[in-house]
Amino acid sequence: DLSENHIEHIDNFQFANFSTILSKLSLKSNKLSNIGFSNFMERLTELDLSYNNFYIITTTLLKKLLMLNVLRLDGNRLKYIDLNTFNSNLTRLTRIHLDKNRLNYLKPRTFSNLVNLEYIYL
């Protein structure tokens, strides 16, 4: 749990040694607006990025998170979600938290690739 540590940046190699054992990661309540560690996080089942400074979530961030079940992005500054953000690789995602953001509009097929999605918190 790395919550509430005023972290502003995480690069590609900071979690490389934990990639095979880390299944849950909480980075909530920091100062993150982008992260670059997804290449080493294939085993993550839960990722909490809530209450940071994200304006956009890129497809590259989520691309390798094949085991992800829960994604928390609530309490950020998201205004827009690209249609390809939640790609077909996220087949295990069951819950996504997007509440307390600045989203005004979601395209109709934004979540269509998330075949096991059970809950969307808006």
For each residue, the residues with C-beta under 8 A, 3 or more apart:
1: 26
2: 5 7 25 26 27 30
3: 26 27 28 29 30 48
4: 28 29 30
5: 2 30
6: 30 31
7: 2 10 27 30 31 32
8: 30 31 32 33
9: 32 34 35
10: 7 14 15 27 32 35 36 37
11: 14 36 37
12: 16 36 37 39 40
13: 16 37 40
14: 10 11 37
15: 10 18 19 22 25 37 40 41
16: 12 13 19 40
17:
18: 15 21 22 40
19: 15 16 22 40 41 42 43
20: 43
21: 18 43
22: 15 18 19 25 41 43 44
23: 43 44 45 46 67
24: 44 45 46 47
25: 2 15 22 41 44 46 47 48
26: 1 2 3 46 48
27: 2 3 7 10 30 32 35 47 48 49 52
28: 3 4 48 49 50 51 52 72 75
29: 3 4 50 51 52
30: 2 3 4 5 6 7 8 27 51 52
31: 6 7 8 52 53
32: 7 8 9 10 27 35 49 52 53 54
33: 8 52 53 54 55
34: 9 54 58 61
35: 9 10 27 32 38 49 61
36: 10 11 12 39
37: 10 11 12 13 14 15 40 41
38: 35 41 60 61 62 63 64 65
39: 12 36 64
40: 12 13 15 16 18 19 37
41: 15 19 22 25 37 38 44 47 64 65
42: 19 64 65 66 67
43: 19 20 21 22 23 67
44: 22 23 24 25 41 47 65 67 68
45: 23 24 67 68 69 70 92
46: 23 24 25 26 68 69 70 71 72
47: 24 25 27 41 44 65 68 70 71 72
48: 3 25 26 27 28 70 72
49: 27 28 32 35 52 54 71 72 73 76
50: 28 29 72 73 74 75 76 97
51: 28 29 30 74 75 76
52: 27 28 29 30 31 32 33 49 75 76
53: 31 32 33 76 77
54: 32 33 34 49 57 73 76 77 78
55: 33 76 77 78 79
56: 78 79 80 82
57: 54 61 62 73 78 81 85
58: 34 61 62 82 85
59: 62 63 82 84 85 87
60: 38 63
61: 34 35 38 57 58
62: 38 57 58 59 65 68 71 85 86 87 89 90
63: 38 59 60 87 89
64: 38 39 41 42 89
65: 38 41 42 44 47 62 68 89 90
66: 42 89 90 91 92
67: 23 42 43 44 45 92
68: 44 45 46 47 62 65 71 90 92 93
69: 45 46 92 93 94 95
70: 45 46 47 48 93 94 95 96 97
71: 46 47 49 62 68 93 95 96 97
72: 28 46 47 48 49 50 96 97
73: 49 50 54 57 76 78 96 97 98 101
74: 50 51 97 98 99 100 101 121
75: 28 50 51 52 99 100 101
76: 49 50 51 52 53 54 55 73 100 101
77: 53 54 55 101 102
78: 54 55 56 57 73 81 98 101 102 103
79: 55 56 101 102 103 104
80: 56 103 105
81: 57 78 85 86 98 103 106 107 110
82: 56 58 59 85
83: 107 109 110
84: 59 87
85: 57 58 59 62 81 82 110
86: 62 81 90 93 96 110 111 113 114
87: 59 62 63 84 90 113
88: 91 113
89: 62 63 64 65 66
90: 62 65 66 68 86 87 93 113 114
91: 66 88 114 115 116
92: 45 66 67 68 69 116
93: 68 69 70 71 86 90 96 114 116 117
94: 69 70 116 117 118 119
95: 69 70 71 117 118 119 120 121
96: 70 71 72 73 86 93 111 114 117 119 120 121
97: 50 70 71 72 73 74 121
98: 73 74 78 81 101 103 120 121 122
99: 74 75 121 122
100: 74 75 76
101: 73 74 75 76 77 78 79 98
102: 77 78 79
103: 78 79 80 81 98 106 122
104: 79
105: 80
106: 81 103 110
107: 81 83 110
108:
109: 83 112
110: 81 83 85 86 106 107
111: 86 96 114 117 120
112: 109
113: 86 87 88 90
114: 86 90 91 93 96 111 117
115: 91
116: 91 92 93 94
117: 93 94 95 96 111 114 120
118: 94 95
119: 94 95 96
120: 95 96 98 111 117
121: 74 95 96 97 98 99
122: 98 99 103
